[in-house]
């Protein structure tokens, strides 16, 4: 089970950002991230993704495998920023080597990167 909600959020000083966030429960993995991303990507207004995972019970490498598998099946021309922290974060980040995904070390860095990437892509 995960929840998804859309809200008007201030990202990096930009009040016009419309953010759809999906919350995954602890222990989520490959299937749950694929379900969450599939739901979010049904929205044609999505301009970019910032995937922020804190792996307490969640293993970031399993989340990475789910993301990579889903993205290999769907051709996406969206900017995507990923931030992993916690259980198997280093292993998860390594899986994104040689991919177009942008890696962030902190939430603030990730938010700044996705806003900048979207502005460049859509202006």
C-alpha positions in Angstrom: 0.0 0.0 0.0 1.2 3.5 -0.8 -0.4 6.8 -0.9 -0.1 9.4 -3.6 -1.2 13.1 -3.3 -0.8 16.2 -5.3 0.0 19.5 -3.6 1.2 23.0 -4.3 4.6 23.1 -2.8 7.5 25.6 -2.6 10.6 24.1 -4.1 13.7 26.2 -4.1 11.8 29.4 -3.8 9.4 28.6 -6.6 5.7 28.6 -5.4 4.5 27.5 -8.8 5.8 24.0 -8.3 3.1 21.4 -8.3 4.4 18.3 -6.5 2.9 14.9 -6.5 4.4 12.8 -3.8 4.0 9.1 -3.2 4.8 7.6 0.1 6.0 4.0 0.3 5.8 2.1 3.6 8.9 0.7 5.3 10.1 -2.5 3.7 8.9 -1.6 0.3 10.9 -2.9 -2.6 11.0 -3.7 -6.3 7.2 -4.1 -6.9 6.1 -1.2 -4.7 8.3 1.3 -6.4 7.1 0.1 -9.8 3.5 0.5 -8.8 4.1 4.0 -7.3 6.0 5.2 -10.4 3.5 3.7 -12.8 0.7 5.6 -11.0 2.7 8.9 -11.0 3.7 8.5 -14.6 0.0 8.2 -15.7 -0.2 12.0 -15.1 0.7 13.7 -18.4 1.5 16.9 -16.5 4.5 15.3 -14.8 7.6 17.2 -15.9 10.2 15.5 -13.8 10.8 13.0 -11.0 12.7 13.4 -7.7 12.8 10.0 -6.1 13.9 10.4 -2.5 14.2 7.1 -0.6 15.3 6.7 3.0 16.0 3.0 3.5 15.3 2.1 7.1 13.6 -1.2 6.4 13.6 -0.5 2.6 16.7 -1.7 0.7 17.7 1.0 -1.7 19.3 -1.5 -4.1 15.9 -3.3 -4.5 14.3 0.1 -5.2 17.0 0.9 -7.7 16.4 -2.4 -9.5 12.7 -1.7 -9.7 13.3 1.8 -11.0 15.7 0.7 -13.7 13.5 -2.2 -14.8 10.4 0.0 -15.1 12.3 2.8 -16.9 13.8 0.2 -19.4 10.2 -0.6 -20.4 9.0 2.9 -20.7 10.7 5.5 -22.8 10.8 8.7 -20.7 12.2 12.0 -21.7 11.8 13.4 -18.1 14.6 14.6 -15.9 15.0 12.2 -13.0 16.9 12.9 -9.8 17.5 10.2 -7.2 18.5 10.4 -3.6 19.1 7.3 -1.5 20.0 7.2 2.2 20.0 4.3 4.5 20.1 0.5 4.0 22.1 -0.4 0.9 22.1 3.1 -0.4 25.7 2.9 -1.8 24.7 -0.4 -3.6 21.6 1.3 -5.0 23.5 4.3 -6.3 26.1 2.2 -8.0 23.3 0.6 -10.1 22.7 4.0 -11.7 26.2 4.3 -13.1 26.1 5.0 -16.8 22.4 6.0 -16.8 20.9 9.4 -17.4 19.7 9.6 -13.8 21.1 12.4 -11.7 22.2 11.5 -8.2 21.8 13.8 -5.2 23.4 13.5 -1.8 20.8 15.5 0.1 17.1 16.3 -0.1 17.9 20.0 -0.6 20.4 19.2 -3.4 17.9 16.9 -5.0 15.1 19.5 -4.9 17.5 22.1 -6.4 18.6 19.8 -9.2 15.1 18.7 -10.2 13.8 22.3 -10.3 16.8 23.4 -12.4 16.5 20.4 -14.8 12.8 21.0 -15.3 13.4 24.7 -15.9 16.0 24.0 -18.6 13.9 21.2 -20.2 10.7 23.3 -20.4 11.9 26.9 -21.1 
